[in-house]
């Protein structure tokens, strides 16, 4: 899971490129300043889903006064760009949604109820489902077949999964409440740690 410092660096870089990204045809936008960063980054490209996740995680973290001031300023800048280019924002969510849905579907498709699944694998892969939820809220309109695919995947997960504690750091529960993020509050039966 990314640290507060990593999320702030990502959000700062994303805020600097957000308008160009929204006006482009790209789902993913390079953030070259992250590639050479001291912080180790798995994500070096801007996407709306990754930005929404970083904003959510950061909002739940304990921050210093300076970090909070920077976060608030970045959030305000992002909100201004979102407001100015609302239709582009919604289109980016619509475009990224099926890609993240496919990643989640691939993970669930690989699950075999007879084989123990690593809880670490679930903790890592469930980020796609959380991102899907965030993108769904931001999309102007999703195709009915995408909603149906998501409902089918949620049914499959519920058949394999059982309610339990929060899968990520406890601090993040403030940003990811059980409703609508129910899938973050459980584990696969027989999951190994």
C-alpha positions in Angstrom: 0.0 0.0 0.0 1.3 3.4 -0.9 2.4 5.7 1.9 1.1 9.2 2.5 4.3 10.7 1.1 3.9 8.6 -2.1 0.3 9.6 -2.4 1.0 13.3 -2.0 3.8 13.1 -4.6 1.5 11.3 -7.0 -1.4 13.8 -6.4 1.0 16.8 -6.8 2.3 15.4 -10.1 -1.2 14.5 -11.3 -2.5 18.0 -10.4 0.2 19.5 -12.5 -0.8 17.4 -15.6 -4.5 17.0 -15.0 -5.9 19.5 -17.5 -3.7 18.2 -20.3 -4.6 14.7 -19.4 -8.4 15.4 -19.3 -8.2 17.0 -22.7 -6.2 14.2 -24.3 -7.6 10.9 -25.7 -5.3 8.9 -23.4 -6.6 6.8 -20.5 -3.1 6.9 -19.0 -0.8 9.9 -19.0 2.9 9.8 -18.3 4.2 11.4 -15.1 8.0 11.4 -15.8 8.8 13.2 -12.6 7.6 10.0 -10.7 9.9 7.7 -12.6 13.0 9.4 -11.2 11.6 9.9 -7.7 13.3 8.8 -4.5 10.0 7.1 -3.6 9.5 3.7 -5.1 6.5 3.9 -7.4 4.5 1.1 -9.0 2.3 3.7 -10.8 4.2 6.3 -12.9 1.2 7.2 -15.1 -1.8 9.3 -14.4 -5.2 7.8 -14.6 -8.4 9.0 -13.1 -8.8 5.8 -11.1 -5.3 6.0 -9.7 -5.8 9.7 -8.8 -9.1 9.0 -7.1 -7.5 6.2 -5.0 -4.6 8.4 -4.0 -7.0 11.2 -3.0 -9.1 8.7 -0.9 -6.1 7.1 0.8 -4.5 10.5 1.6 -7.7 11.9 2.9 -7.8 9.3 5.6 -4.2 9.5 6.7 -2.9 11.5 9.7 -1.0 14.5 8.3 1.3 17.2 9.6 0.0 20.8 9.3 2.1 21.4 6.2 1.0 18.1 4.6 -2.7 19.0 5.3 -2.2 22.5 3.8 -0.6 21.0 0.7 -3.3 18.3 0.4 -6.1 20.8 0.7 -4.5 23.1 -1.9 -4.0 20.2 -4.3 -7.6 18.9 -3.7 -8.9 22.4 -4.5 -6.9 22.6 -7.7 -8.1 19.2 -8.8 -11.7 20.1 -8.0 -11.4 23.3 -10.1 -10.1 21.4 -13.1 -12.8 18.8 -12.6 -15.5 21.5 -12.5 -14.1 23.2 -15.6 -13.8 20.0 -17.6 -16.6 18.0 -16.1 -17.6 16.2 -19.2 -14.0 15.1 -19.9 -13.7 14.0 -16.3 -16.8 11.8 -16.7 -15.6 10.4 -20.0 -12.2 9.4 -18.5 -14.1 7.5 -15.8 -16.2 5.8 -18.4 -13.2 4.9 -20.5 -11.1 3.5 -17.6 -14.0 1.6 -15.9 -14.0 -1.4 -18.3 -10.2 -1.7 -18.2 -10.2 -1.9 -14.4 -13.2 -4.2 -14.5 -11.3 -6.6 -16.7 -8.3 -6.6 -14.2 -10.7 -7.5 -11.4 -12.5 -10.1 -13.6 -9.1 -11.7 -14.3 -8.3 -12.0 -10.6 -11.7 -13.5 -9.8 -11.5 -15.8 -12.8 -8.2 -17.2 -11.6 -9.6 -18.0 -8.2 -10.3 -21.7 -7.5 -12.5 -22.3 -4.4 -10.6 -25.5 -3.8 -7.3 -23.7 -3.5 -6.3 -21.4 -0.7 -5.8 -17.8 -1.8 -3.2 -15.7 -0.2 -4.8 -12.9 1.8 -1.9 -10.7 0.6 -3.0 -11.4 -3.0 -6.6 -10.4 -2.1 -5.4 -7.2 -0.3 -3.5 -6.2 -3.4 -6.0 -7.2 -6.1 -9.1 -5.8 -4.3 -7.7 -2.3 -5.1 -9.2 -2.8 -8.6 -12.7 -3.3 -7.1 -12.2 -0.2 -4.9 -11.1 1.8 -8.0 -14.1 0.5 -9.9 -16.4 1.9 -7.2 -14.7 5.3 -7.3 -14.9 5.4 -11.1 -18.5 4.4 -11.2 -19.4 7.4 -9.1 -17.5 9.7 -11.4 -18.7 8.3 -14.7 -21.5 10.2 -16.5 -23.1 7.0 -17.7 -22.0 3.4 -17.8 -23.2 0.9 -20.4 -25.7 -1.5 -18.9 -23.5 -4.5 -19.9 -20.7 -3.1 -17.7 -23.1 -2.8 -14.7 -24.2 -6.4 -15.4 -20.6 -7.6 -15.5 -19.9 -5.9 -12.2 -23.0 -7.4 -10.6 -22.0 -10.9 -11.8 -18.4 -10.4 -10.5 -19.8 -9.2 -7.1 -22.0 -12.3 -7.0 -19.0 -14.5 -7.7 -17.0 -12.8 -5.0 -19.8 -13.1 -2.4 -19.9 -16.9 -3.2 -16.2 -17.2 -2.4 -15.7 -14.6 0.3 -16.7 -14.1 3.9 -17.1 -10.9 6.0 -14.2 -10.1 8.3 -12.0 -7.2 9.2 -10.8 -4.4 7.0 -8.1 -5.7 4.5 -5.9 -2.6 4.5 -4.4 -0.4 7.2 -7.1 0.4 9.8 -6.4 4.2 9.3 -8.0 3.9 5.8 -11.4 2.8 7.1 -12.3 6.5 7.4 -12.1 6.9 3.6 -13.5 3.4 2.7 -16.6 2.8 4.7 -18.2 -0.6 4.7 -21.0 0.8 2.5 -20.2 0.9 -0.4 -16.8 -0.7 0.0 -18.1 -4.0 1.5 -15.5 -6.0 -0.4 -12.7 -4.4 1.7 -14.2 -5.9 4.9 -13.6 -9.6 4.4 -11.4 -12.4 3.3 -11.4 -15.5 1.1 -12.3 -18.6 3.1 -9.2 -20.5 4.1 -7.0 -17.6 3.0 -3.5 -17.9 4.1 -1.7 -14.8 5.5 
